[in-house]
Amino acid sequence: MKMGKSRQALIALALAAGLTLAVAGCDRGKEKMAAPPAPVVTVATPVTRTVTDYAVYTGNTQAQFSVDIMARVEGQLRSVNFDVGSHVKKGQLLFVIEPEPYMAKVDIAKANQAVAQAQLQLAQATLVRKENAFKDRAVSEVDVIQAKAQEAEAQAQVQAAKAQLERTRIDYGYTHIHAPISGRVSRNLVDVGNLVGAGQTTKLTSIVMDDPIYAYFTVAESDVMKYRANQRDREVPLNAQGYPLASLGAAIDQDYPHKGYLDWIDNKVDPGTGTIQMRGVFPNSDGVLVPGLFVRVQVPVGVIKDAILTEDRALGRDQRGTYLLVVDQDNVVQYRPVETGPVQTDGKIVILKGLQLKDRVIINGLQRVRPGAKCTPMTPEQVKQAQAAAREKAMAQQKGKAPEAAATKEKPAQGAK
């Protein structure tokens, strides 16, 4: 009996020890399963101010002037006097077509003019002689009339010779082709040694004046009426000459880096589309913009008073549209769909609907949170202070380690003599 009781006591003691270990293990599991701290995000409240309202239109660039250079006389192309794609000035020599045949024609025309001039002098002298002879009744009146006709014919021959000489000089001038405008030249379409102008005009190259460059785009008639009213009321920015300002962005541009102005609106609306054409002028001294580019033109159409703005980088986009993540009073992230307006030059964007001035918008750390989750919001100033404190702490720790390392290095090894 005693042995049975002892055995039961040992079993009870083992069960108690096992229960104690199990409870300790559960406590350690709870410690391991403790929730991680809420992620830190940077928040900022919206600001309000009066901003310019913009509309964006798509269009194409076009050169201010574009000229095709043609061969107007026939002959062998002797020289190309420009670098492909270079900038040429008005009057600069571009091509030479063999000039010798045309110079010879000029010389022949000069000789023909000299002959005609001599014939005229002879006819004039003959007329004077016959008029004097007619006074003495030495010749008839018919002889005088014939002499006058010959003198008139000689004068006509002189005029014809002068015209022929001028024509040959013009043709000779066509053998030396000069740039009619200043601009950027294309490549030569015909190589030296080839025959040009044989039976038809031959295109040799083209020149475009692309500084400044034009951008043409179409605008809805309702936008035009609003735009004209705001321009009249001086609610759109103007340049020194009184032209409305505009900005342009190419396909590779994220924003609108090219600044210019609007100088033309067409005089009628297309009744088929309900649109009207407009034109912007943009400086292009570096030649980045070329004719024919697809571009976006940003046009000021008015002002938005007391507009609400936040950081453009805070915006997110999904299948439902554009949204912001805001932090409520319980530090819980909320999904907020919004309607946006124009982006400003300082990196802020106008929020037309969905945001209030009291909202705390997450502007940094969006990838660390999701709607419905807790977070630790900090303002940009608080983030800067925390970063500065962390740097100071790291520097202090580094300074503290330096003396310890020096002391360890100087301490002799154990057992050294």
JOMOKA-V565137 format. One line per field, one symbol per residue. phi: phi as a letter, one per 40 degrees, with the letter a starting at -180 (. if undefined). psi: psi as a letter, one per 20 degrees, with the letter a starting at -180 (. if undefined). A space follows every 50 residues. Layout:
# JOMOKA-V565137
phi=???
psi=???
This chain:
# JOMOKA-V565137
phi=.cccccccccccccccccccccccccccccccccccccccbcbaccbbac bccbbbbbabcaccbbbccbcbbcicccabbacdgccbbdgccbbbbdcd dcccccccccccccccccccccccccccccccccccgcbccccccccccc cccccccccccccccccccccccccbcbccaciccccccbcdhccbgcga cbcbaabbcbbcbcbbabbccccccccccccccgcbcbcccgcccabbbc ccccbbccbaacbabccaccccbgbbcbbbbbdaccgccbcgccbbbcbc bibbcfccbacccccbbacchcabbbbcccgbcbcbcbbbbcccccgcbc bcahbbcccbccbagdccbadgccabcbcdcccccccccccccccccccc ccccccccccccccgcb
psi=ghhghhghgggghghggghghggghgghhhhhjppqqpqpqpqqqrrprp rppqqpqqaqqqqgqpppoqpirqrpohqolrppjrpqqpippgqpqoig hhhhhggghgghhgghhghggghgggggghghhhhjkhrrhhhgghhhgh hghhghhgghhgghggghhghhhiiopqphrqapqarpipqpiqpqknir qpphaqppojorqqopqqqqhhhgggghghhhjkjqpqahjjqpqqqqpa hiphbmiopbrpipprjqpohhikrqqrpqppqlhijgpqqiqprppppp iaqoqlqpqrphiiqqpahibqrqpqpaijkppppoprpqbqprijjrqp ohqjqqhiqopoipjhiirqpiqqrnpqrhghggghgghhgggghghghh hghghghhhhpqqpiq.
